[in-house]
């Protein structure tokens, strides 16, 4: 089984430096061998040899190659399976794939992204989904979505005084959207950002997401009414939009994908982090906790109550949301299932262990191999710069 393991990211391929397509041919062949090994309907050795020969010829003629529909679907699902930072990989085979590889223009990318959200939302029963737009090709890049996720909240910085409204993480791209002509939202802490999309042959443009594409859950605590003071809410679908889907040497720079939220992503990180919404002091004050001394554990108690509010609210709204205890057990089930098939599982401990009650979950008491396997979702530096609204990093 070892010969079917994916090449680790960052491991240098052995190829002739005078042949510009040697590495691409090698990565393509490794992926095709994996695909034919894991999907019996792809065919045996003869079918694999014929497909490899055809792909090599296509690469020599064009500098790239096109995956079949089935290859694309398998590659996207395995990329999820190989996502070292994701705890929710048990259901990687359930990922639905929307093939939009012929789409390169910004208008259609934006419209299809809204359709992605509608389909993924599914009335609250969130579906794992990916929409794959045109890949990079020699001399012609694929489209780009600048936003970190399809749904993010604006972060406004006051012109004077340094005050902020909304999500500080998104202050850069909010300012960039305004420079592009976005008039801004009503100025609440939860104004949905427009999509910023760059077509293959175009400059970045902004697009308002239709209201019916964005499901939001009002957040309320089961035992307190502090939600009424803040008007808290969060969106239902965590659709990552700025990562490149890499399959067999081909990069799909716009391939928004989603599973569903784990409660701590919202309650502990998005709402609790000091560089995000920083709600722990407010919640502690509502609880009447002594915030003068950290040894009172006021932060810990406030954090638990904030996460209780998130779980309670999503359950009340009938929207899919995992809790960190259940998802930890599911991840270990994923490990067992993959290892039984002879497949390695990469994982980043610092991301797999939940941000609250880590030692109370079984994933805490393990070590993991952090080797990144391919196919994969990759964060490229220029994409991270775009998500910060940095104009100098145009592609």
N, C-alpha and C positions, 0 to 999 in steps of 0.2 A: 504493500500500500504506500510505501514511502515515496515511490517515484511519482505519485499523483499529488503530492503535497504542493501547494502553491509556493512560488518563489516569494521570499520575504522582501518587503519593500526596503529599498536602500541597499540591497545586495547587488553588487555590480555584475552585470551579465558579461559573459565572455563572447566578444564578437570582434570582427575585423573593423578597426576604426576607419578604414577606407571605404567601407560599405555603409552608407547612411541608413539603410533600412534593415540591417542585420539584427539590431536589438528588437525592433518592432516585429520582425518575423519570428524571433525567438519567443517573445511574450505572447504573440498570437498563437503559436503552436502549443505553448504550455497551457494556455487557457482552453484551447480546443481539445487537448488530451484530457484535461479535467472534465470538461463538459461531456465528452463522449464516455468517459468512465462513469460519471454520476447519473447520466440520463440514458438509460438503455435504448429509448426510442431514437436516439441520435444515430445509432448504427454502430457496428463493430469496427475492427481494424481497417477493413477495406474502405468503409465510408469515411473514417477518420483520415486515412491517407489521401483520399480524393479531395476532401475538404481542405486539408493543409496545403495541398498542391495548388488548389484554386485560390486560396488566400495569399499564398506566396506570389503567385502570378499577378494578383490584383495589387498587392503592395508594390511590386516592381514596376507596374504600369502607372500607378496613381500616387504612390507614397502613403497610402492608407488602405483600409478595407472596410466593408460593411458587414456587421453582424447580421445573422438571420434573426427573425423575430424570436425564435426559441433560444438562440444563444444570448440575445439581449436579456431576455427574462431570467435565464439562469444566472447570468453574470450579475444582474442587479440583486438577485436574492442572495447569492453567495457574498456579495459585497456587504450586505447587511449581516450575514453570518459572521463575517470577518471584522465587524466593527468593534474594536477593542474597548471603546468607551461605553458601549451600549449594554445595559443589563437585561434588556427585553428581547433577546434574540431567539427565544425558544420557538417563536412562531415565524421564523424567517421564510419558510416555504409558503406562508399565506400572503406574502407581499404581492399585491396586484400591480401590473406594469402597464402604463399607458405609453404606447409607442408613438411619439410625436417627433421623430427624427427628421422629418422634412420641414419642420418649423424653424425659421431663422429670424423672422422679423419681430420687432418688439411688441407690436400690437397683438399679434397672435399669441406670443409667449405670455403676455399679461392675461389675455382672455382664457387661455388654457390653464393658467395658474389658478384663476378664480374657479374654473371648472374642477380642477384638482381638489380645491378646498371643499366644494360642494359634495363631490363624490366621497371624499375621505370622511367628511362629517357624518354623513349617513344618518341624519336625524339624532345624532348623539351616540350612536353605536359605532365608534371610530374604526375605520378600516385602514390597515397598513397599505400605503399606496406610494407609487413613484411615477412621475411623469418625466420622460426622457426626451429632451430636445436635441437639436442637431449637434454633432460632435465637432471638435476641432479637426481641421483638415489642412494640408499644406497650402499656405497662402491665404487661408480663409478660416478665421476663428469661428467657433460656434457662438451662440448668444450667451449673454451673462445676466444673471439676476444679482443685483448688488446687495439686496437685503439678506441679513443673516438667516431669517426665517420669513416665510410668506406673510405671517402676521406678527408684527412687532408694534410696540407702543412708542410714540414720539417722546423725545426728551428735549424739552425747551430750556435754554439757558437765558436768563434775563440779561438784557443789554447792560444794565447797571446793577450793582449789588451782588452779582454772582448767584442769585437764587435760581432754583431749578424746579421745573414741573415735569412730571412724567418719569420715564425710565432713563437715567443717566447713561446707561450703556449705549443708547441709540442717539446721543446728542450729536455726534458727528454726521451720521447719515440724515438726521432730521435737518440739520443746517444745510447739508448739501441739497436735499429735496427742495428746501426753500430757495436756494440759489437757482435751482432749475425752474422755479416758478410756482411750486406748490404753495398755496396761500396759508397752509397750516390748518389745523383742526380747531375746535372750539376752545382749546386750551385746558382740557381736563387732564388728570394724570393718566388717562387711558385713551388717548386719541390714536386710532389705528393709522400707522404710517402708510403712505402710498407705496406701491411697488416701484422700484427703479430698475428698469430693464434696458439693456444695451443689445440691440440687434447685431447680427454679424457684420453689417455694413452701415452702422449707424452710431450716433452718439447716444449717451444715456438719456432716457426720458422717464417721466413719472406717470403712474396710472393709479387712480383711486380704485381700491377694491370694492366691489358691490356689497351692499349691506347683507344681502342674502347669502354671500359666500363666507361670512365670518360669524361663526357661532361663539357667543361669549356667555360665560357663566357668572352671574352675580355671586359674590362671596359673602357668606354670613356665618356667624358663629352659632353653634347650637344652643349656647347658654347665655349669650350676651348680644347686645344690639350695636356694638361698635362698628359693624359694617355700615350702618346707616350714616355714621359720621363721615366715613371716608369714601363711600360709594365704590368699594372694591369690586373688581371683576377680573376675569382672565379668559383668554381665548381657549378654544377646545382642542385645536389641532396643532401640534408642534412640528410644522413642516419645514425642515432644514432646506435652505435654498442656495447656500453659497459654497457647497462642497462639490468637488469634481468626482463624478463616477468614472473610475478607471477599470476598463475590462480589456484584457489582452493587448495592452499597449495603446488603446484608443481612449481618449479623454472626452467625456461628455460634461462640459463645464456648467450647464444648466440642467439639473436633474433633481428638482425638489422632491423630497420623500418624507414620509412620516410614519411613525407608529402611533402610540398614544402617550400621554403624559404619565409620569409617576408623580404622586402628590408632592414629594419633597422638592422636585424641580421648581414647582411654583411656590410652595409655602416656605421652604428653607432657603432657596437660592434667589428666585426672582423677586420675592417680596421681602425676604429677610436680610439679604446681604447688605452690608453697609454702603457698597457702591452701586446698589440698585434702589429698591424702594425703601429700604431701611426702616421697616415697620416695628421692629422689636421694642424700641423704647415706648412707642405709642401703645402697643398691646400690653406691655408691662404696667404702664400707667393705668390703663383700664382695669387691670387685674389688681391694682393696689399693691404692687410689689415694691420692695425696697431696692431701688436702682443705684443707691449710693455705694454699694459694695458688691463686686462680682461674685463674692463667696456666698451670696444669698441665692445664687443660681437663677437670677431673674431672667437672664437671656435664655437659658435652657427651658424654663417654664413657659416663657412667652413664645418660644419657637414651637413647642409642642402644641400650644393652643392655636397658633396660626395655622399649623398643619392640620389640626382637627377641623378648622373652619373650611379649608380647601376640600378635604375628603367629604365632609358633610354636604358642602354645596354642590359638588359634582354628583354625588349620589342623589341628592334632592332633585337635580336637574335631569337625571337620567343620562348623564354623559360618561363615557368610559374613562376611568382613571384608575391606575394601579396604585397600591400602597407598597411601601418599601419592604415590608416583611414578606408579603406574597411574592413580589417580584424577585426577591433574593432566593427564595426556594425554587422559583421557576428557572432562575439562572443556573443553579446547581443541577437541575433536571436537564437543562440544555447541555451542560458539560458532560454529564453521564451519557446522554444520547449520542453526542458527537464522538466521544471517546470510544463508545461501543462500535462505531462505524470506522474506527481507525483514523479519525480526523483530529488534527490539532486545533485547539481553541486559544486564540490570543485574548488577553484581557489586561486592562490597565487598572490595577488595584485602587488607585486614587479616585477613579471614576465609578467603578463597580460598587464600592462600599458606599451606602447611602450617607448623605450629609447630616442625618440625625440618627441617634441610637445605633451607630455602626456596629458596636460589639454585641448588640442584641440580635444581629442578623447572621445567618450562617456564612455569608460571603466574606465576612470580616476575618474569619479564622482559617483562611486559605492563602496560598501564594499562587501567582499566575505568571505564565510566560507572556511577556508583552510584545513578542515578535509580531509585526504587522504582516498579514498575509494578503495575497491578491486573488481575485479582484477586490477592490476596496473603494471606500469614499475617502477622498484626500482633501485636506485643507491646504491650499496653496497660499503663499504669502500675499500675492497680489489680490486674491479674493478676500482675505482678511482685511487688507487695506481698503478695498471697496466697501466692505461692510461698515467701516469706520467713516465712510464718506470722503476718502482721500482722493482728490482728483488727479494727482500726479501719477497714480497707478492705473491709468486707463490701459486697456488691452486693445 
